[in-house]
Amino acid sequence: MEYLQVVSPIGSFLFNQALIFLQELDATLRREYNIRHAVFGTPGVYYKRCLWTLRQLSLSYRFLPRSLVIQNVNQDGRYAVGGGGFADIYRGTMGQRCVCLKVLRLVMEQDEETRDKIRKEFCKEALIWRQLKHPNILPLLGVNAELFSPSFCLISPWMENKDIITYLKGNPSHNRQTVLSEVAAGLYYLHSRDPPILHGDIRGVRPSISKLSTAH
């Protein structure tokens, strides 16, 4: 699979050209990101324009760049270990690494308009998330469209200490001010992006705690 397709292709010349252009934009963005951050520490105007164009193509045609696709991932256990409004959380493995699998909840009862809205949000979240690089932001490792077919999943590192509430219950002496400071640092990074990124659902079960007791 060269790219993640979240809706059946039109099969037209325009679709194929858009796909080729998206892959070229993705390669340019990854190259520009490495150069700009190594020299200046921030993305330039050209980078932002390429990123905007790539997002518009992805949302219009419902596909993602092949650089995001991960194949060698497996599911651990049959049942979800958590979830939210539109997705379920499974534990998985990628080689020797434990990973978190956030799986879109697509059900037969949903009409096509609802399913298409979920697909669009999936593309949007993946493209925004993959640009975020911060010590207190959990990184996106990639996406997969085969493991939970016909649904899709976002793949990120597995946090052994789970969420803040669970961690603090088991570690009541942990410095709460440090945790709040780390969460605030992550939020500040999101809000300082251009354009700003709003999380919209910050609560105790959202921030995750790594083995090093760092909030993400």
C-alpha positions, 0 to 999 in steps of 0.5 A: 500500500503506497498511501492510506485511502479512506474512501473509494477512489473516483478513478479519474485522471484528476484523482491520480494527479492529486495523489501524485502531487500530494506525495510530492508535497509530502516529500517537500515538507519532510525535507523543508522541516529538517532544513528549517528546524536545523537552521532556524528552528521554525518553519518558513512561509513556503513550508506553511503554504505546502502544508496547507495545500497538502491538508486541503488535498487530503481532506478533499480526496480522503487520502494520506501520504504513504510516509504515514503508513505503518504495516508491521503492527499487531494487536494485543488482545481482542478487546479495547482498553479504553475509548472516547466519542469516535474511537476505541483504544487498543494495545499493540506491538510494532516490532519489540515496541508497545504502541497505542492503537486509536481505532475509528469507531465505524458501525453499520448504523451510521449513515454515509454522511456520518462515516465520511465526516469521521474519515475526514476528521481522521485525515485532519487529525493525522496530518496535524498530529504528525507535525507536532514535535515537543517533549510534552506532546505524544508523537504520532508514529503513523497510521494503519488501514488493514489491522482493523479494516474497514476502519483505520487506526492512529499509532502512538507510543504506549504509555505504561503509566496510563493517564494522570488520574490513574498515575496519581492514585498509585503515586500520591506523593508525586509532585503535582505542580510538575505535572501541571507545568508539563501539561501547560508546556504542551498546551502552550506549544499547541496554542503558539502554533501558526495557526493555533491548535486547540485541544478542546478536550483536556481533562484528567484522563487525557494527558498520559504519563510515560515511564519517566513520569513525564506528562504528555 
